[in-house]
């Protein structure tokens, strides 16, 4: 009997359980050999909050270690490609796409990191996208800690995934939900799917594809 609802629990075989733990409680890699090969894509984000002075240094490229945004974007790509070496039970995947872009938001005093990963295979790329976003955020911290050690990393989360048996999933934060950037209400636009890709909305003043705006 479920103590919260008072309803009978479903048969044990039908109950949800952690997929990376066997019935004996031991960790295991999920067997995906019976899953169909499909196109899979995931988008994740993270935020790095800092003072206005430090943010200006980052945007202007005047930090002690040089181009913070360019190095962090590259580090995110490199980290995402090595996800299976960092997360013990992740499958090694042949990624078909991995992009990291960082957009400064002066009003909020932060950098918003977006990572997008894709593959054609039997398991998803959520962890690759989230790892890429996390490594990019950590790289930003490493490059600015010499001028501000109180920089805060937050809001690491999955925004969108597609493919596989479960199909598409899009984050919908409830009204009044506050993310790490202090934003409330509807979720940020993650782009509409088009021809198997995610079409990114224009980003005024941000970065895209590792290139600075002209």
Phi and psi restraints in degrees (value plus and minus 20) as a CYANA .aco file:
   2 UNK   PHI     -94.3   -54.3
   2 UNK   PSI      99.3   139.3
   3 UNK   PHI     -85.6   -45.6
   3 UNK   PSI     -42.3    -2.3
   4 UNK   PHI    -103.3   -63.3
   4 UNK   PSI     -68.5   -28.5
   5 UNK   PHI    -114.3   -74.3
   5 UNK   PSI     -39.6     0.4
   6 UNK   PHI      57.2    97.2
   6 UNK   PSI     -13.3    26.7
   7 UNK   PHI    -113.7   -73.7
   7 UNK   PSI     135.0   175.0
   8 UNK   PHI     -84.0   -44.0
   8 UNK   PSI     121.9   161.9
   9 UNK   PHI     -94.2   -54.2
   9 UNK   PSI     129.5   169.5
  10 UNK   PHI     -87.0   -47.0
  10 UNK   PSI     143.1   183.1
  11 UNK   PHI     -73.5   -33.5
  11 UNK   PSI     127.8   167.8
  12 UNK   PHI     -73.3   -33.3
  12 UNK   PSI     -57.0   -17.0
  13 UNK   PHI     -85.8   -45.8
  13 UNK   PSI     -41.6    -1.6
  14 UNK   PHI    -118.8   -78.8
  14 UNK   PSI     -26.4    13.6
  15 UNK   PHI     -92.7   -52.7
  15 UNK   PSI     126.9   166.9
  16 UNK   PHI     -93.2   -53.2
  16 UNK   PSI     122.8   162.8
  17 UNK   PHI    -167.5  -127.5
  17 UNK   PSI     144.0   184.0
  18 UNK   PHI     -86.4   -46.4
  18 UNK   PSI     108.8   148.8
  19 UNK   PHI     -95.9   -55.9
  19 UNK   PSI     -38.3     1.7
  20 UNK   PHI    -117.2   -77.2
  20 UNK   PSI      -4.7    35.3
  21 UNK   PHI    -151.3  -111.3
  21 UNK   PSI     109.6   149.6
  22 UNK   PHI    -100.8   -60.8
  22 UNK   PSI     158.2   198.2
  23 UNK   PHI     -85.5   -45.5
  23 UNK   PSI     -37.3     2.7
  24 UNK   PHI    -111.2   -71.2
  24 UNK   PSI     -17.9    22.1
  25 UNK   PHI      66.2   106.2
  25 UNK   PSI     -11.8    28.2
  26 UNK   PHI    -111.6   -71.6
  26 UNK   PSI     123.3   163.3
  27 UNK   PHI     -87.3   -47.3
  27 UNK   PSI     126.4   166.4
  28 UNK   PHI    -171.9  -131.9
  28 UNK   PSI     133.1   173.1
  29 UNK   PHI    -104.0   -64.0
  29 UNK   PSI     115.2   155.2
  30 UNK   PHI     -87.6   -47.6
  30 UNK   PSI     113.9   153.9
  31 UNK   PHI     -99.4   -59.4
  31 UNK   PSI      92.6   132.6
  32 UNK   PHI    -125.4   -85.4
  32 UNK   PSI      -9.0    31.0
  33 UNK   PHI     -81.7   -41.7
  33 UNK   PSI     -46.6    -6.6
  34 UNK   PHI    -112.4   -72.4
  34 UNK   PSI     -20.1    19.9
  35 UNK   PHI    -104.6   -64.6
  35 UNK   PSI     128.0   168.0
  36 UNK   PHI     -93.5   -53.5
  36 UNK   PSI     132.9   172.9
  37 UNK   PHI    -103.7   -63.7
  37 UNK   PSI      97.8   137.8
  38 UNK   PHI    -156.0  -116.0
  38 UNK   PSI     143.1   183.1
  39 UNK   PHI     -94.0   -54.0
  39 UNK   PSI     109.2   149.2
  40 UNK   PHI    -149.5  -109.5
  40 UNK   PSI     122.5   162.5
  41 UNK   PHI    -165.8  -125.8
  41 UNK   PSI     128.5   168.5
  42 UNK   PHI    -166.9  -126.9
  42 UNK   PSI     126.5   166.5
  43 UNK   PHI    -144.6  -104.6
  43 UNK   PSI     112.3   152.3
  44 UNK   PHI    -152.4  -112.4
  44 UNK   PSI     142.8   182.8
  45 UNK   PHI    -163.4  -123.4
  45 UNK   PSI     144.2   184.2
  46 UNK   PHI    -169.5  -129.5
  46 UNK   PSI     140.9   180.9
  47 UNK   PHI    -146.9  -106.9
  47 UNK   PSI     130.4   170.4
  48 UNK   PHI    -149.1  -109.1
  48 UNK   PSI      92.8   132.8
  49 UNK   PHI    -116.7   -76.7
  49 UNK   PSI     121.2   161.2
  50 UNK   PHI    -176.9  -136.9
  50 UNK   PSI     154.0   194.0
  51 UNK   PHI     -91.1   -51.1
  51 UNK   PSI     141.6   181.6
  52 UNK   PHI     -81.6   -41.6
  52 UNK   PSI     -57.1   -17.1
  53 UNK   PHI     -84.9   -44.9
  53 UNK   PSI     -64.9   -24.9
  54 UNK   PHI     -86.9   -46.9
  54 UNK   PSI     -59.9   -19.9
  55 UNK   PHI     -81.3   -41.3
  55 UNK   PSI     -59.4   -19.4
  56 UNK   PHI     -83.5   -43.5
  56 UNK   PSI     -60.6   -20.6
  57 UNK   PHI     -80.9   -40.9
  57 UNK   PSI     -61.8   -21.8
  58 UNK   PHI     -84.1   -44.1
  58 UNK   PSI     -67.5   -27.5
  59 UNK   PHI     -85.4   -45.4
  59 UNK   PSI     -59.2   -19.2
  60 UNK   PHI    -102.8   -62.8
  60 UNK   PSI     -26.1    13.9
  61 UNK   PHI      52.8    92.8
  61 UNK   PSI       4.9    44.9
  62 UNK   PHI    -121.0   -81.0
  62 UNK   PSI      -3.6    36.4
  63 UNK   PHI     -91.0   -51.0
  63 UNK   PSI     144.8   184.8
  64 UNK   PHI     -85.8   -45.8
  64 UNK   PSI     -38.9     1.1
  65 UNK   PHI    -130.7   -90.7
  65 UNK   PSI      -9.2    30.8
  66 UNK   PHI      72.8   112.8
  66 UNK   PSI    -161.2  -121.2
  67 UNK   PHI     -93.2   -53.2
  67 UNK   PSI      71.3   111.3
  68 UNK   PHI     -82.5   -42.5
  68 UNK   PSI     -67.2   -27.2
  69 UNK   PHI     -85.1   -45.1
  69 UNK   PSI     -65.5   -25.5
  70 UNK   PHI     -83.8   -43.8
  70 UNK   PSI     -64.3   -24.3
  71 UNK   PHI     -85.8   -45.8
  71 UNK   PSI     -62.3   -22.3
  72 UNK   PHI     -85.9   -45.9
  72 UNK   PSI     -59.0   -19.0
  73 UNK   PHI     -83.1   -43.1
  73 UNK   PSI     -64.1   -24.1
  74 UNK   PHI     -84.8   -44.8
  74 UNK   PSI     -60.9   -20.9
  75 UNK   PHI     -82.9   -42.9
  75 UNK   PSI     -57.6   -17.6
  76 UNK   PHI     -82.3   -42.3
  76 UNK   PSI     -62.4   -22.4
  77 UNK   PHI     -82.6   -42.6
  77 UNK   PSI     -66.0   -26.0
  78 UNK   PHI     -82.9   -42.9
  78 UNK   PSI     -61.7   -21.7
  79 UNK   PHI     -86.3   -46.3
  79 UNK   PSI     -62.3   -22.3
  80 UNK   PHI     -80.4   -40.4
  80 UNK   PSI     -56.1   -16.1
  81 UNK   PHI     -88.3   -48.3
  81 UNK   PSI     -39.4     0.6
  82 UNK   PHI    -130.5   -90.5
  82 UNK   PSI       3.2    43.2
  83 UNK   PHI     -75.5   -35.5
  83 UNK   PSI     -62.5   -22.5
  84 UNK   PHI     -86.8   -46.8
  84 UNK   PSI     -39.2     0.8
  85 UNK   PHI    -103.6   -63.6
  85 UNK   PSI     -38.4     1.6
  86 UNK   PHI    -120.5   -80.5
  86 UNK   PSI     -56.8   -16.8
  87 UNK   PHI    -124.8   -84.8
  87 UNK   PSI      93.8   133.8
  88 UNK   PHI     -74.9   -34.9
  88 UNK   PSI     -58.4   -18.4
  89 UNK   PHI    -123.9   -83.9
  89 UNK   PSI      -6.6    33.4
  90 UNK   PHI     -99.9   -59.9
  90 UNK   PSI     124.0   164.0
  91 UNK   PHI     -98.7   -58.7
  91 UNK   PSI     121.1   161.1
  92 UNK   PHI     -86.2   -46.2
  92 UNK   PSI     108.3   148.3
  93 UNK   PHI    -141.4  -101.4
  93 UNK   PSI     126.5   166.5
  94 UNK   PHI    -110.5   -70.5
  94 UNK   PSI      78.5   118.5
  95 UNK   PHI     -92.9   -52.9
  95 UNK   PSI     119.3   159.3
  96 UNK   PHI    -119.4   -79.4
  96 UNK   PSI     -34.2     5.8
  97 UNK   PHI    -179.9  -139.9
  97 UNK   PSI     120.2   160.2
  98 UNK   PHI    -175.9  -135.9
  98 UNK   PSI      93.9   133.9
  99 UNK   PHI    -147.9  -107.9
  99 UNK   PSI     119.9   159.9
 100 UNK   PHI    -149.4  -109.4
 100 UNK   PSI     108.6   148.6
 101 UNK   PHI    -152.7  -112.7
 101 UNK   PSI     124.3   164.3
 102 UNK   PHI    -141.9  -101.9
 102 UNK   PSI     105.9   145.9
 103 UNK   PHI    -136.2   -96.2
 103 UNK   PSI      99.1   139.1
 104 UNK   PHI     -91.5   -51.5
 104 UNK   PSI     118.9   158.9
 105 UNK   PHI    -145.2  -105.2
 105 UNK   PSI      73.4   113.4
 106 UNK   PHI     -81.2   -41.2
 106 UNK   PSI     -62.4   -22.4
 107 UNK   PHI     -80.8   -40.8
 107 UNK   PSI     -56.0   -16.0
 108 UNK   PHI    -110.0   -70.0
 108 UNK   PSI     -30.5     9.5
 109 UNK   PHI      48.3    88.3
 109 UNK   PSI      23.9    63.9
 110 UNK   PHI    -172.4  -132.4
 110 UNK   PSI     147.5   187.5
 111 UNK   PHI    -127.7   -87.7
 111 UNK   PSI     112.3   152.3
 112 UNK   PHI    -125.3   -85.3
 112 UNK   PSI     101.5   141.5
 113 UNK   PHI    -122.7   -82.7
 113 UNK   PSI     109.8   149.8
 114 UNK   PHI    -142.2  -102.2
 114 UNK   PSI     108.6   148.6
 115 UNK   PHI    -144.0  -104.0
 115 UNK   PSI     115.1   155.1
 116 UNK   PHI    -150.4  -110.4
 116 UNK   PSI     103.7   143.7
 117 UNK   PHI    -144.6  -104.6
 117 UNK   PSI     131.4   171.4
 118 UNK   PHI    -167.6  -127.6
 118 UNK   PSI     132.6   172.6
 119 UNK   PHI    -176.4  -136.4
 119 UNK   PSI     147.4   187.4
 120 UNK   PHI    -139.5   -99.5
 120 UNK   PSI      87.9   127.9
 121 UNK   PHI    -190.3  -150.3
 121 UNK   PSI    -178.4  -138.4
 122 UNK   PHI    -126.0   -86.0
 122 UNK   PSI     -17.8    22.2
 123 UNK   PHI    -167.5  -127.5
 123 UNK   PSI     139.7   179.7
 124 UNK   PHI    -101.3   -61.3
 124 UNK   PSI     154.7   194.7
 125 UNK   PHI    -137.9   -97.9
 125 UNK   PSI       4.2    44.2
 126 UNK   PHI     -78.5   -38.5
 126 UNK   PSI     -64.0   -24.0
 127 UNK   PHI     -89.3   -49.3
 127 UNK   PSI     -53.6   -13.6
 128 UNK   PHI     -84.7   -44.7
 128 UNK   PSI     -63.1   -23.1
 129 UNK   PHI     -85.2   -45.2
 129 UNK   PSI     -63.7   -23.7
 130 UNK   PHI     -90.2   -50.2
 130 UNK   PSI     -54.9   -14.9
 131 UNK   PHI     -86.2   -46.2
 131 UNK   PSI     -62.7   -22.7
 132 UNK   PHI     -80.2   -40.2
 132 UNK   PSI     -64.2   -24.2
 133 UNK   PHI     -84.2   -44.2
 133 UNK   PSI     -60.8   -20.8
 134 UNK   PHI     -87.4   -47.4
 134 UNK   PSI     -64.1   -24.1
 135 UNK   PHI     -86.3   -46.3
 135 UNK   PSI     -58.2   -18.2
 136 UNK   PHI     -82.2   -42.2
 136 UNK   PSI     -61.9   -21.9
 137 UNK   PHI     -84.5   -44.5
 137 UNK   PSI     -63.0   -23.0
 138 UNK   PHI     -83.9   -43.9
 138 UNK   PSI     -55.6   -15.6
 139 UNK   PHI     -87.1   -47.1
 139 UNK   PSI     -60.0   -20.0
 140 UNK   PHI     -77.4   -37.4
 140 UNK   PSI     -66.9   -26.9
 141 UNK   PHI     -79.6   -39.6
 141 UNK   PSI     -65.4   -25.4
 142 UNK   PHI     -79.3   -39.3
 142 UNK   PSI     -56.7   -16.7
 143 UNK   PHI    -102.0   -62.0
 143 UNK   PSI     -37.0     3.0
 144 UNK   PHI    -134.3   -94.3
 144 UNK   PSI     -23.9    16.1
 145 UNK   PHI     -82.2   -42.2
 145 UNK   PSI     -41.1    -1.1
 146 UNK   PHI     -87.8   -47.8
 146 UNK   PSI     -42.6    -2.6
 147 UNK   PHI    -131.0   -91.0
 147 UNK   PSI     -39.8     0.2
 148 UNK   PHI    -175.6  -135.6
 148 UNK   PSI      86.3   126.3
 149 UNK   PHI    -103.2   -63.2
 149 UNK   PSI     -31.3     8.7
 150 UNK   PHI    -108.8   -68.8
 150 UNK   PSI      -7.8    32.2
 151 UNK   PHI     -78.4   -38.4
 151 UNK   PSI     120.4   160.4
 152 UNK   PHI    -137.5   -97.5
 152 UNK   PSI     109.7   149.7
 153 UNK   PHI    -119.3   -79.3
 153 UNK   PSI     114.8   154.8
 154 UNK   PHI    -179.8  -139.8
 154 UNK   PSI    -199.4  -159.4
 155 UNK   PHI      42.8    82.8
 155 UNK   PSI       8.3    48.3
 156 UNK   PHI     -93.6   -53.6
 156 UNK   PSI      96.8   136.8
 157 UNK   PHI    -180.8  -140.8
 157 UNK   PSI     135.5   175.5
 158 UNK   PHI     -99.7   -59.7
 158 UNK   PSI     114.4   154.4
 159 UNK   PHI    -124.9   -84.9
 159 UNK   PSI     -55.9   -15.9
 160 UNK   PHI    -179.4  -139.4
 160 UNK   PSI     124.0   164.0
 161 UNK   PHI    -165.3  -125.3
 161 UNK   PSI     131.3   171.3
 162 UNK   PHI    -161.8  -121.8
 162 UNK   PSI     139.7   179.7
 163 UNK   PHI      75.2   115.2
 163 UNK   PSI     146.4   186.4
 164 UNK   PHI      60.6   100.6
 164 UNK   PSI    -198.5  -158.5
 165 UNK   PHI     -82.3   -42.3
 165 UNK   PSI     -56.0   -16.0
 166 UNK   PHI    -100.7   -60.7
 166 UNK   PSI     -30.3     9.7
 167 UNK   PHI      51.9    91.9
 167 UNK   PSI    -168.6  -128.6
 168 UNK   PHI    -102.5   -62.5
 168 UNK   PSI     126.8   166.8
 169 UNK   PHI    -160.4  -120.4
 169 UNK   PSI     110.7   150.7
 170 UNK   PHI    -147.0  -107.0
 170 UNK   PSI     113.1   153.1
 171 UNK   PHI     -87.7   -47.7
 171 UNK   PSI     110.4   150.4
 172 UNK   PHI    -147.5  -107.5
 172 UNK   PSI      80.0   120.0
 173 UNK   PHI     -95.6   -55.6
 173 UNK   PSI     118.2   158.2
 174 UNK   PHI     -86.7   -46.7
 174 UNK   PSI     134.8   174.8
 175 UNK   PHI     -75.1   -35.1
 175 UNK   PSI     115.8   155.8
 176 UNK   PHI      70.9   110.9
 176 UNK   PSI     -29.8    10.2
 177 UNK   PHI     -88.5   -48.5
 177 UNK   PSI     116.8   156.8
 178 UNK   PHI    -134.8   -94.8
 178 UNK   PSI     105.3   145.3
 179 UNK   PHI    -109.5   -69.5
 179 UNK   PSI    -194.5  -154.5
 180 UNK   PHI     -83.9   -43.9
 180 UNK   PSI     -40.9    -0.9
 181 UNK   PHI    -110.0   -70.0
 181 UNK   PSI     -18.9    21.1
 182 UNK   PHI      61.2   101.2
 182 UNK   PSI      -5.4    34.6
 183 UNK   PHI    -111.0   -71.0
 183 UNK   PSI     123.2   163.2
 184 UNK   PHI    -142.9  -102.9
 184 UNK   PSI     147.4   187.4
 185 UNK   PHI      72.8   112.8
 185 UNK   PSI    -162.1  -122.1
 186 UNK   PHI     -87.5   -47.5
 186 UNK   PSI     132.9   172.9
 187 UNK   PHI     -87.4   -47.4
 187 UNK   PSI     137.1   177.1
 188 UNK   PHI     -85.9   -45.9
 188 UNK   PSI     129.2   169.2
 189 UNK   PHI     -84.6   -44.6
 189 UNK   PSI     105.1   145.1
 190 UNK   PHI    -124.9   -84.9
 190 UNK   PSI     -24.3    15.7
 191 UNK   PHI      83.7   123.7
 191 UNK   PSI     129.4   169.4
 192 UNK   PHI    -113.7   -73.7
 192 UNK   PSI     123.3   163.3
 193 UNK   PHI     -91.8   -51.8
 193 UNK   PSI     116.4   156.4
 194 UNK   PHI    -170.0  -130.0
 194 UNK   PSI     100.8   140.8
 195 UNK   PHI      33.3    73.3
 195 UNK   PSI      22.2    62.2
 196 UNK   PHI      60.2   100.2
 196 UNK   PSI     -18.6    21.4
 197 UNK   PHI    -141.3  -101.3
 197 UNK   PSI     149.2   189.2
 198 UNK   PHI    -121.8   -81.8
 198 UNK   PSI      97.6   137.6
 199 UNK   PHI    -101.3   -61.3
 199 UNK   PSI      95.7   135.7
 200 UNK   PHI    -101.4   -61.4
 200 UNK   PSI     116.4   156.4
 201 UNK   PHI     -89.8   -49.8
 201 UNK   PSI     136.5   176.5
 202 UNK   PHI     -78.4   -38.4
 202 UNK   PSI     125.0   165.0
 203 UNK   PHI    -141.5  -101.5
 203 UNK   PSI      81.3   121.3
 204 UNK   PHI     -90.4   -50.4
 204 UNK   PSI     104.8   144.8
 205 UNK   PHI      56.8    96.8
 205 UNK   PSI     -15.0    25.0
 206 UNK   PHI    -121.8   -81.8
 206 UNK   PSI    -181.9  -141.9
 207 UNK   PHI    -141.3  -101.3
 207 UNK   PSI     129.7   169.7
 208 UNK   PHI    -168.9  -128.9
 208 UNK   PSI     112.2   152.2
 209 UNK   PHI      45.9    85.9
 209 UNK   PSI       2.8    42.8
 210 UNK   PHI      58.9    98.9
 210 UNK   PSI     -11.6    28.4
 211 UNK   PHI    -135.6   -95.6
 211 UNK   PSI     121.2   161.2
 212 UNK   PHI     -96.5   -56.5
 212 UNK   PSI     127.4   167.4
 213 UNK   PHI     -84.5   -44.5
 213 UNK   PSI     124.8   164.8
